[in-house]
Amino acid sequence: MDPMESVPAVVGVNGLTAILVSLACIAVSWWALQNLKLDLFIRHPKGPQGKLLHLLFSVVLGRFVAAFVLEYWGYTQMLKYMF
């Protein structure tokens, strides 16, 4: 098998993994932010704007966590070239 034929498959799997990790981290951050008292910062936390702000916080936090996890995973994959 030509090594160049497997490159698109590896890139596709890496892309799918990044998507799934990002969605999982956003879901976990949504769950974790449920405990945040937004009524201390905004007037109507149960209204549509409050819910949208909660969603945006979740996406931002989830993206940062996913970037950390994926970067860490990449570093661990590089360790095999050390020995």
C-alpha positions as CSV (number, residue, x, y, z in Angstrom):
1,M,0.0,0.0,0.0
2,D,1.3,3.4,-1.0
3,P,1.9,5.6,2.1
4,M,0.3,8.6,0.2
5,E,-3.0,6.7,-0.1
6,S,-3.3,6.6,3.7
7,V,-2.7,10.3,4.2
8,P,-6.3,11.4,3.4
9,A,-7.7,8.7,5.7
10,V,-5.5,9.9,8.6
11,V,-6.4,13.5,8.0
12,G,-10.1,12.5,7.9
13,V,-9.8,10.6,11.2
14,N,-8.0,13.5,12.8
15,G,-10.7,15.9,11.7
16,L,-13.5,13.7,12.9
17,T,-11.7,13.3,16.3
18,A,-11.3,17.0,16.6
19,I,-15.0,17.6,15.9
20,L,-16.0,14.9,18.5
21,V,-13.6,16.2,21.1
22,S,-14.8,19.8,20.6
23,L,-18.5,18.8,20.9
24,A,-17.8,16.7,24.0
25,C,-15.9,19.6,25.6
26,I,-18.7,22.1,24.8
27,A,-21.3,19.7,26.3
28,V,-19.2,19.3,29.4
29,S,-18.7,23.0,29.8
30,W,-22.5,23.5,29.3
31,W,-23.1,21.1,32.1
32,A,-20.5,22.7,34.3
33,L,-21.8,26.2,33.7
34,Q,-25.3,25.2,34.8
35,N,-24.1,25.8,38.4
36,L,-23.1,29.4,37.5
37,K,-25.3,32.1,39.0
38,L,-25.8,34.4,36.0
39,D,-28.4,36.5,37.8
40,L,-25.5,38.2,39.5
41,F,-24.3,39.6,36.2
42,I,-27.4,39.9,33.9
43,R,-30.9,41.0,34.6
44,H,-32.9,38.2,33.1
45,P,-30.8,35.0,33.1
46,K,-33.9,32.8,32.1
47,G,-34.7,34.9,29.1
48,P,-33.5,34.2,25.5
49,Q,-30.6,36.6,25.8
50,G,-29.5,35.0,29.1
51,K,-29.7,31.5,27.6
52,L,-27.8,32.6,24.5
53,L,-25.1,34.1,26.7
54,H,-24.9,30.8,28.6
55,L,-24.5,29.0,25.3
56,L,-21.8,31.3,24.1
57,F,-19.9,30.9,27.4
58,S,-20.1,27.2,26.9
59,V,-18.8,27.3,23.4
60,V,-15.9,29.5,24.3
61,L,-14.9,27.5,27.3
62,G,-15.5,24.2,25.5
63,R,-13.3,25.3,22.6
64,F,-10.4,26.3,25.0
65,V,-10.7,22.9,26.8
66,A,-10.8,21.0,23.5
67,A,-7.8,22.9,22.1
68,F,-5.9,22.0,25.3
69,V,-6.9,18.3,25.0
70,L,-6.1,18.0,21.3
71,E,-2.8,19.8,21.8
72,Y,-1.9,17.5,24.7
73,W,-2.9,14.5,22.6
74,G,-0.6,15.7,19.8
75,Y,2.3,16.0,22.2
76,T,1.8,12.5,23.5
77,Q,1.8,11.2,19.9
78,M,5.2,12.9,19.4
79,L,6.7,11.1,22.3
80,K,7.0,7.9,20.3
81,Y,9.7,9.6,18.2
82,M,11.8,10.2,21.3
83,F,13.0,6.6,21.7
